[in-house]
Amino acid sequence: MGRVSREQAQLNRQRVVESACRLFRMYGVENVSIADIMSEAGLTPGGFYKQFESKEALMDEAFAMAFKQASEAWAAITKSSESGDSLQALTALVQHYFKKRPPEQYCPMLVFSSLVGNSPTDSTTAQVYRQGVEELFGRFHAEAARASKRKQKQEPPLSEAEILLLFAAMIGTGFLERTVGRSALVGQMQSAVLEALAKS
């Protein structure tokens, strides 16, 4: 069999990253092997090291892709929910975050937290994760700022502390739901976050 073209090799590489991103979000990095990823991509395991130095190198790209996908999803939710109601788009984002979804769409902040928490803080994986978290917070903050701008003629805008607290509460509730399931307590927490947002 002849060598694949440079264009095909790049397409194959992209398929591997996409497959890794999906499988890592579904099952966790530690539960997915290189063979699993290559099989998902429809490629042979032997071709992996022609494209990537290691599984860790692939992890960095897959993590970055997962955060990019999450950021784009958040942007789509807020854009489709904009209206005269100053908080509708931000509320829609929080409701979306609490919504049950397929495993391959799990929040990367949650599914990758355990692995990153056990990695050196100066590792490239931790850096990619940190950048992803900052990007998602930036997306949340921007929408909160827009909501504040729309409402400040009638009410005081959201303070920086309120925005930080709402984001932390949303993510923290998401962590608990992932670990203990949709218990009554988690449901109460979700309602409390939404009520706090409505009163902001």
GUDOKOL-934329 format. One record per atom (N, C-alpha, C, O): residue in three letters; x, y, z. Coordinates in steps of 0.05 Angstrom, whole numbers, padded with zeros to 5 digits, always signed. Example, Ala and Ser with C-alpha at 12.3 -4.5 7.8 and 13.67 -1.06 7.14 Angstrom:
# residues 2
Ala+00264-00114+00156Ala+00246-00090+00156Ala+00264-00066+00156Ala+00285-00066+00169Ser+00257-00045+00142Ser+00273-00021+00143Ser+00258+00001+00157Ser+00268+00023+00161
***
This chain:
# residues 200
Met+00017-00024+00000Met+00000+00000+00000Met+00018+00025+00000Met+00037+00027+00016Gly+00012+00044-00017Gly+00028+00068-00019Gly+00024+00086+00005Gly+00005+00083+00021Arg+00041+00106+00007Arg+00040+00125+00029Arg+00016+00143+00024Arg+00009+00150+00002Val+00003+00151+00046Val-00020+00169+00044Val-00009+00197+00039Val+00013+00204+00046Ser-00026+00213+00026Ser-00018+00240+00020Ser-00017+00257+00045Ser-00028+00249+00066Arg-00004+00280+00044Arg-00002+00297+00067Arg-00029+00306+00076Arg-00035+00308+00100Glu-00047+00312+00056Glu-00074+00320+00063Glu-00089+00298+00077Glu-00103+00304+00097Gln-00087+00273+00068Gln-00101+00251+00080Gln-00089+00246+00108Gln-00104+00240+00127Ala-00063+00249+00111Ala-00051+00245+00137Ala-00062+00265+00157Ala-00066+00259+00180Gln-00065+00290+00148Gln-00076+00311+00166Gln-00105+00305+00173Gln-00113+00309+00196Leu-00121+00295+00154Leu-00148+00287+00159Leu-00149+00264+00179Leu-00166+00264+00198Asn-00131+00245+00176Asn-00130+00222+00195Asn-00123+00232+00223Asn-00134+00223+00243Arg-00105+00251+00224Arg-00096+00261+00250Arg-00120+00275+00264Arg-00124+00272+00288Gln-00135+00290+00248Gln-00158+00304+00259Gln-00179+00284+00269Gln-00192+00289+00290Arg-00183+00262+00255Arg-00201+00241+00264Arg-00193+00229+00290Arg-00209+00223+00307Val-00167+00226+00293Val-00157+00214+00318Val-00162+00233+00342Val-00171+00224+00363Val-00157+00259+00338Val-00162+00279+00359Val-00192+00279+00366Val-00200+00280+00389Glu-00209+00279+00345Glu-00238+00280+00350Glu-00247+00255+00365Glu-00264+00256+00383Ser-00236+00232+00357Ser-00244+00207+00370Ser-00234+00206+00399Ser-00249+00198+00417Ala-00210+00216+00404Ala-00200+00217+00431Ala-00217+00236+00448Ala-00223+00230+00471Cys-00223+00259+00437Cys-00240+00278+00452Cys-00266+00265+00460Cys-00275+00268+00483Arg-00279+00252+00442Arg-00305+00239+00447Arg-00302+00217+00468Arg-00318+00216+00487Leu-00283+00199+00464Leu-00279+00177+00483Leu-00270+00186+00511Leu-00280+00175+00531Phe-00253+00205+00512Phe-00243+00216+00538Phe-00267+00227+00553Phe-00269+00224+00578Arg-00284+00242+00540Arg-00307+00254+00553Arg-00327+00232+00562Arg-00341+00235+00583Met-00329+00211+00547Met-00349+00190+00553Met-00339+00172+00576Met-00355+00165+00594Tyr-00313+00164+00575Tyr-00304+00143+00593Tyr-00282+00152+00612Tyr-00275+00137+00630Gly-00270+00175+00607Gly-00247+00184+00623Gly-00221+00175+00610Gly-00220+00154+00597Val-00201+00192+00612Val-00176+00187+00598Val-00163+00160+00606Val-00154+00145+00589Glu-00164+00154+00632Glu-00151+00131+00642Glu-00164+00105+00633Glu-00152+00083+00635Asn-00188+00106+00623Asn-00203+00082+00614Asn-00203+00079+00584Asn-00217+00061+00574Val-00188+00095+00570Val-00187+00094+00541Val-00158+00089+00532Val-00140+00104+00540Ser-00154+00069+00516Ser-00127+00062+00506Ser-00123+00074+00479Ser-00142+00083+00465Ile-00098+00074+00470Ile-00091+00083+00443Ile-00105+00066+00423Ile-00115+00076+00402Ala-00107+00040+00428Ala-00120+00021+00409Ala-00150+00029+00407Ala-00162+00027+00385Asp-00162+00036+00430Asp-00191+00044+00429Asp-00195+00069+00412Asp-00213+00070+00396Ile-00177+00088+00415Ile-00179+00113+00400Ile-00175+00108+00370Ile-00191+00118+00354Met-00155+00092+00363Met-00150+00087+00334Met-00172+00071+00322Met-00180+00075+00299Ser-00183+00052+00337Ser-00206+00037+00327Ser-00230+00055+00322Ser-00244+00052+00302Glu-00235+00073+00341Glu-00257+00092+00338Glu-00254+00110+00313Glu-00273+00117+00300Ala-00228+00116+00308Ala-00222+00133+00284Ala-00221+00117+00258Ala-00219+00129+00237Gly-00223+00090+00260Gly-00222+00074+00237Gly-00195+00070+00225Gly-00191+00066+00201Leu-00174+00072+00243Leu-00147+00070+00235Leu-00133+00048+00251Leu-00143+00039+00271Thr-00110+00039+00241Thr-00095+00018+00255Thr-00078+00030+00278Thr-00067+00052+00275Pro-00075+00016+00300Pro-00059+00026+00323Pro-00030+00034+00315Pro-00019+00052+00326Gly-00019+00019+00296Gly+00009+00024+00288Gly+00014+00052+00277Gly+00037+00062+00278Gly-00007+00065+00268Gly-00003+00092+00256Gly-00003+00114+00277Gly+00002+00137+00270Phe-00008+00108+00302Phe-00011+00129+00322Phe+00015+00145+00325Phe+00014+00170+00325Tyr+00037+00131+00328Tyr+00062+00146+00334Tyr+00074+00160+00310Tyr+00095+00173+00312Lys+00062+00157+00287Lys+00069+00173+00264Lys+00057+00201+00266Lys+00067+00220+00253Gln+00037+00203+00283Gln+00023+00229+00286Gln+00028+00242+00313Gln+00028+00267+00314Phe+00032+00226+00334Phe+00034+00237+00361Phe+00058+00225+00375Phe+00064+00201+00372Glu+00071+00241+00392Glu+00094+00231+00407Glu+00085+00212+00429Glu+00100+00193+00435Ser+00062+00217+00440Ser+00052+00201+00463Ser+00022+00205+00466Ser+00010+00222+00454Lys+00011+00188+00484Lys-00017+00192+00491Lys-00021+00219+00504Lys-00042+00232+00501Glu-00001+00228+00520Glu-00003+00253+00534Glu-00005+00276+00514Glu-00020+00296+00518Ala+00010+00274+00492Ala+00009+00295+00472Ala-00018+00297+00459Ala-00029+00318+00453Leu-00030+00273+00454Leu-00057+00272+00443Leu-00077+00284+00464Leu-00096+00298+00456Met-00073+00278+00489Met-00091+00288+00510Met-00093+00318+00509Met-00115+00330+00511Asp-00070+00331+00505Asp-00070+00361+00505Asp-00088+00371+00483Asp-00103+00390+00487Glu-00086+00359+00459Glu-00102+00368+00436Glu-00131+00361+00440Glu-00149+00377+00433Ala-00136+00338+00451Ala-00164+00329+00456Ala-00177+00347+00477Ala-00201+00354+00475Phe-00162+00354+00498Phe-00173+00371+00519Phe-00180+00399+00507Phe-00201+00410+00512Ala-00162+00409+00491Ala-00166+00435+00478Ala-00191+00435+00461Ala-00207+00454+00460Met-00194+00413+00446Met-00218+00410+00429Met-00243+00409+00445Met-00264+00421+00438Ala-00243+00394+00467Ala-00266+00391+00485Ala-00275+00418+00496Ala-00299+00425+00497Phe-00255+00434+00505Phe-00262+00461+00515Phe-00272+00479+00494Phe-00290+00496+00498Lys-00261+00477+00470Lys-00270+00493+00447Lys-00299+00486+00441Lys-00316+00504+00436Gln-00306+00460+00440Gln-00333+00452+00435Gln-00352+00462+00456Gln-00374+00471+00450Ala-00344+00461+00481Ala-00361+00470+00503Ala-00365+00500+00501Ala-00388+00510+00505Ser-00344+00515+00495Ser-00347+00544+00492Ser-00366+00552+00469Ser-00382+00570+00472Glu-00363+00537+00447Glu-00381+00542+00424Glu-00410+00536+00431Glu-00428+00549+00423Ala-00414+00514+00446Ala-00441+00507+00455Ala-00453+00528+00473Ala-00476+00535+00470Trp-00437+00538+00491Trp-00446+00560+00509Trp-00454+00584+00493Trp-00474+00597+00499Ala-00437+00591+00473Ala-00443+00615+00457Ala-00469+00612+00442Ala-00485+00630+00440Ala-00474+00588+00431Ala-00498+00582+00416Ala-00523+00584+00434Ala-00543+00595+00426Ile-00520+00574+00459Ile-00543+00575+00478Ile-00550+00604+00484Ile-00574+00612+00484Thr-00530+00620+00491Thr-00536+00648+00499Thr-00546+00664+00475Thr-00564+00681+00478Lys-00535+00659+00452Lys-00544+00674+00428Lys-00573+00668+00421Lys-00588+00687+00414Ser-00581+00643+00423Ser-00608+00635+00416Ser-00629+00644+00437Ser-00653+00643+00433Ser-00619+00652+00461Ser-00637+00658+00483Ser-00638+00688+00489Ser-00652+00696+00508Glu-00625+00704+00473Glu-00625+00733+00478Glu-00653+00745+00473Glu-00666+00738+00453Ser-00661+00762+00490Ser-00687+00776+00487Ser-00687+00801+00503Ser-00665+00810+00512Gly-00710+00813+00508Gly-00711+00837+00524Gly-00705+00831+00553Gly-00698+00850+00568Asp-00709+00807+00562Asp-00703+00799+00590Asp-00673+00799+00594Asp-00659+00784+00581Ser-00664+00816+00613Ser-00635+00819+00617Ser-00621+00794+00625Ser-00597+00790+00618Leu-00635+00776+00639Leu-00622+00752+00650Leu-00629+00727+00635Leu-00620+00705+00642Gln-00645+00728+00614Gln-00655+00704+00601Gln-00633+00687+00589Gln-00632+00663+00593Ala-00614+00700+00575Ala-00592+00685+00563Ala-00574+00672+00584Ala-00566+00649+00580Leu-00568+00686+00605Leu-00551+00675+00626Leu-00566+00652+00640Leu-00553+00632+00647Thr-00591+00656+00645Thr-00607+00635+00658Thr-00608+00610+00640Thr-00606+00587+00649Ala-00611+00614+00614Ala-00611+00592+00595Ala-00585+00577+00595Ala-00584+00552+00593Leu-00563+00591+00599Leu-00537+00578+00600Leu-00535+00561+00625Leu-00525+00538+00624Val-00544+00571+00648Val-00543+00555+00673Val-00561+00531+00670Val-00554+00509+00679Gln-00585+00534+00659Gln-00603+00512+00655Gln-00591+00491+00637Gln-00594+00467+00641His-00577+00500+00616His-00564+00482+00597His-00542+00466+00612His-00539+00442+00607Tyr-00528+00480+00630Tyr-00507+00466+00645Tyr-00518+00444+00662Tyr-00505+00423+00666Phe-00541+00449+00674Phe-00554+00429+00691Phe-00569+00407+00676Phe-00577+00387+00687Lys-00573+00411+00650Lys-00588+00392+00634Lys-00573+00366+00630Lys-00549+00366+00626Lys-00588+00344+00631Lys-00575+00318+00626Lys-00569+00316+00596Lys-00585+00323+00579Arg-00545+00306+00590Arg-00537+00304+00562Arg-00520+00279+00558Arg-00512+00266+00577Pro-00516+00272+00532Pro-00500+00248+00526Pro-00472+00250+00538Pro-00461+00272+00540Pro-00460+00228+00545Pro-00433+00228+00558Pro-00412+00243+00541Pro-00394+00256+00552Glu-00414+00241+00515Glu-00394+00254+00498Glu-00396+00284+00498Glu-00379+00299+00488Gln-00417+00294+00511Gln-00421+00323+00514Gln-00417+00333+00543Gln-00424+00355+00549Tyr-00407+00315+00560Tyr-00402+00323+00588Tyr-00382+00347+00589Tyr-00365+00350+00572Cys-00386+00363+00609Cys-00369+00386+00612Cys-00339+00378+00617Cys-00334+00362+00635Pro-00321+00388+00601Pro-00293+00381+00604Pro-00281+00389+00631Pro-00262+00376+00641Met-00292+00410+00643Met-00282+00418+00670Met-00287+00395+00690Met-00271+00392+00709Leu-00309+00381+00687Leu-00316+00359+00705Leu-00301+00333+00698Leu-00289+00321+00715Val-00303+00325+00673Val-00293+00298+00666Val-00263+00296+00667Val-00252+00275+00671Phe-00249+00319+00664Phe-00219+00318+00664Phe-00207+00327+00690Phe-00183+00327+00693Ser-00224+00334+00709Ser-00214+00346+00734Ser-00197+00326+00751Ser-00177+00334+00762Ser-00206+00301+00752Ser-00191+00281+00769Ser-00163+00277+00758Ser-00144+00277+00773Leu-00161+00273+00732Leu-00134+00268+00720Leu-00117+00293+00724Leu-00093+00291+00732Val-00127+00316+00718Val-00111+00341+00720Val-00104+00347+00749Val-00082+00357+00754Gly-00122+00340+00767Gly-00117+00344+00795Gly-00093+00328+00806Gly-00080+00335+00825Asn-00087+00306+00792Asn-00065+00289+00799Asn-00040+00293+00782Asn-00021+00278+00784Ser-00041+00314+00765Ser-00019+00321+00748Ser-00004+00345+00759Ser-00016+00361+00773Pro+00022+00347+00753Pro+00037+00371+00762Pro+00024+00396+00751Pro+00015+00397+00728Thr+00023+00417+00767Thr+00009+00442+00759Thr+00023+00455+00735Thr+00010+00471+00721Asp+00048+00449+00731Asp+00063+00461+00708Asp+00063+00443+00684Asp+00077+00449+00664Ser+00049+00421+00684Ser+00048+00403+00661Ser+00032+00416+00638Ser+00015+00433+00644Thr+00037+00408+00614Thr+00022+00420+00591Thr-00007+00413+00593Thr-00024+00429+00585Thr-00014+00390+00603Thr-00042+00382+00606Thr-00056+00400+00626Thr-00078+00409+00620Ala-00043+00406+00648Ala-00055+00424+00668Ala-00058+00452+00656Ala-00078+00466+00662Gln-00039+00460+00640Gln-00040+00487+00628Gln-00063+00489+00608Gln-00078+00509+00608Val-00067+00468+00592Val-00089+00467+00573Val-00116+00468+00588Val-00134+00482+00580Tyr-00118+00452+00609Tyr-00142+00452+00626Tyr-00148+00479+00638Tyr-00170+00489+00637Arg-00127+00492+00649Arg-00130+00518+00661Arg-00139+00539+00641Arg-00157+00555+00647Gln-00128+00538+00617Gln-00136+00557+00596Gln-00165+00552+00588Gln-00179+00571+00583Gly-00173+00527+00587Gly-00200+00520+00580Gly-00220+00530+00601Gly-00241+00541+00594Val-00213+00527+00626Val-00230+00537+00648Val-00233+00567+00646Val-00254+00578+00649Glu-00210+00581+00642Glu-00211+00610+00640Glu-00227+00619+00616Glu-00241+00640+00618Glu-00226+00604+00594Glu-00242+00612+00571Glu-00272+00609+00577Glu-00288+00626+00569Leu-00280+00587+00590Leu-00308+00583+00596Leu-00318+00604+00616Leu-00340+00614+00614Phe-00301+00610+00636Phe-00309+00631+00655Phe-00311+00657+00640Phe-00329+00673+00646Gly-00293+00662+00622Gly-00294+00687+00606Gly-00321+00689+00591Gly-00332+00710+00589Arg-00329+00666+00580Arg-00355+00666+00565Arg-00378+00672+00585Arg-00396+00688+00578Phe-00378+00659+00608Phe-00398+00664+00628Phe-00398+00693+00638Phe-00419+00706+00640His-00374+00703+00643His-00371+00730+00653His-00381+00751+00632His-00395+00770+00639Ala-00375+00746+00607Ala-00383+00764+00586Ala-00414+00766+00584Ala-00425+00787+00581Glu-00427+00742+00586Glu-00456+00742+00585Glu-00468+00756+00610Glu-00488+00770+00608Ala-00455+00751+00633Ala-00465+00764+00658Ala-00461+00794+00656Ala-00478+00809+00665Ala-00439+00803+00644Ala-00435+00832+00640Ala-00456+00844+00621Ala-00465+00866+00626Arg-00462+00829+00600Arg-00483+00839+00582Arg-00510+00841+00596Arg-00525+00860+00592Ala-00516+00821+00613Ala-00541+00821+00628Ala-00541+00845+00647Ala-00562+00859+00649Ser-00519+00851+00659Ser-00517+00874+00677Ser-00521+00900+00663Ser-00535+00918+00673Lys-00510+00902+00639Lys-00513+00926+00623Lys-00542+00931+00615Lys-00551+00954+00615Arg-00556+00909+00609Arg-00584+00912+00601Arg-00602+00920+00625Arg-00623+00933+00621Lys-00595+00911+00649Lys-00613+00915+00672Lys-00606+00939+00689Lys-00622+00947+00705Gln-00582+00951+00685Gln-00573+00971+00704Gln-00589+00997+00704Gln-00587+01013+00722Lys-00605+01001+00683Lys-00622+01025+00683Lys-00644+01023+00705Lys-00654+01043+00715Gln-00651+00998+00712Gln-00672+00995+00731Gln-00662+00984+00758Gln-00673+00990+00779Glu-00640+00967+00757Glu-00630+00955+00781Glu-00599+00956+00780Glu-00588+00960+00759Pro-00587+00953+00803Pro-00558+00952+00804Pro-00547+00928+00787Pro-00559+00907+00788Pro-00525+00932+00773Pro-00514+00910+00757Pro-00502+00888+00775Pro-00497+00892+00799Leu-00497+00865+00763Leu-00484+00843+00778Leu-00456+00852+00785Leu-00441+00862+00768Ser-00448+00847+00809Ser-00420+00854+00817Ser-00402+00831+00809Ser-00411+00809+00802Glu-00376+00837+00809Glu-00356+00816+00803Glu-00358+00793+00822Glu-00356+00770+00814Ala-00363+00799+00847Ala-00366+00777+00867Ala-00390+00760+00862Ala-00389+00736+00865Glu-00412+00772+00853Glu-00436+00757+00847Glu-00431+00739+00823Glu-00440+00716+00822Ile-00417+00749+00802Ile-00412+00733+00778Ile-00394+00709+00786Ile-00399+00687+00777Leu-00373+00714+00801Leu-00356+00692+00810Leu-00371+00672+00826Leu-00367+00648+00823Leu-00388+00681+00844Leu-00403+00663+00861Leu-00422+00646+00845Leu-00425+00622+00850Leu-00436+00658+00826Leu-00455+00643+00809Leu-00441+00622+00793Leu-00450+00599+00790Phe-00417+00629+00782Phe-00402+00610+00766Phe-00393+00587+00783Phe-00395+00563+00776Ala-00382+00593+00807Ala-00372+00572+00825Ala-00395+00554+00834Ala-00391+00530+00836Ala-00418+00566+00839Ala-00441+00550+00848Ala-00451+00531+00825Ala-00458+00508+00830Met-00451+00542+00801Met-00460+00526+00778Met-00441+00502+00774Met-00450+00479+00771Ile-00415+00507+00774Ile-00395+00486+00769Ile-00395+00466+00793Ile-00394+00442+00789Gly-00396+00477+00817Gly-00396+00459+00841Gly-00420+00441+00841Gly-00417+00417+00848Thr-00443+00451+00834Thr-00467+00434+00833Thr-00464+00413+00811Thr-00473+00390+00815Gly-00451+00421+00789Gly-00446+00401+00768Gly-00428+00379+00777Gly-00432+00356+00770Phe-00408+00385+00793Phe-00390+00365+00803Phe-00405+00345+00821Phe-00402+00321+00819Leu-00422+00356+00838Leu-00437+00338+00857Leu-00456+00321+00841Leu-00460+00297+00848Glu-00469+00332+00821Glu-00487+00315+00806Glu-00473+00292+00792Glu-00483+00270+00790Arg-00448+00298+00782Arg-00433+00277+00769Arg-00425+00255+00788Arg-00422+00232+00781Thr-00420+00262+00814Thr-00410+00242+00833Thr-00432+00228+00848Thr-00430+00204+00853Val-00454+00242+00855Val-00475+00230+00871Val-00501+00226+00855Val-00520+00214+00865Gly-00501+00236+00831Gly-00525+00232+00814Gly-00546+00254+00819Gly-00541+00273+00835Arg-00569+00251+00807Arg-00590+00272+00809Arg-00606+00267+00834Arg-00630+00259+00833Ser-00594+00270+00857Ser-00607+00266+00883Ser-00625+00290+00889Ser-00624+00311+00875Ala-00641+00287+00910Ala-00659+00309+00918Ala-00642+00333+00927Ala-00649+00356+00921Leu-00619+00328+00940Leu-00602+00350+00949Leu-00591+00365+00925Leu-00590+00390+00925Val-00581+00351+00905Val-00571+00364+00881Val-00592+00380+00867Val-00587+00402+00858Gly-00616+00369+00866Gly-00639+00384+00854Gly-00644+00410+00869Gly-00650+00430+00856Gln-00642+00409+00895Gln-00647+00433+00911Gln-00625+00453+00906Gln-00630+00477+00905Met-00600+00444+00902Met-00578+00461+00896Met-00582+00475+00869Met-00577+00499+00866Gln-00590+00459+00850Gln-00595+00471+00823Gln-00616+00493+00824Gln-00613+00514+00813Ser-00638+00487+00839Ser-00659+00506+00842Ser-00649+00532+00856Ser-00657+00554+00849Ala-00632+00527+00876Ala-00622+00550+00891Ala-00604+00568+00874Ala-00605+00592+00876Val-00588+00556+00856Val-00571+00572+00838Val-00589+00588+00819Val-00584+00612+00815Leu-00609+00576+00808Leu-00627+00590+00790Leu-00643+00612+00804Leu-00648+00633+00793Glu-00651+00607+00829Glu-00665+00627+00844Glu-00647+00651+00851Glu-00655+00674+00849Ala-00622+00645+00857Ala-00603+00666+00863Ala-00598+00683+00838Ala-00595+00707+00840Leu-00597+00670+00815Leu-00593+00685+00790Leu-00617+00702+00785Leu-00614+00725+00776Ala-00641+00692+00789Ala-00666+00707+00784Ala-00668+00732+00802Ala-00679+00752+00795Lys-00656+00730+00826Lys-00657+00752+00845Lys-00634+00772+00842Lys-00633+00793+00854Ser-00615+00764+00825Ser-00591+00781+00821Ser-00598+00808+00808Ser-00581+00824+00803
***
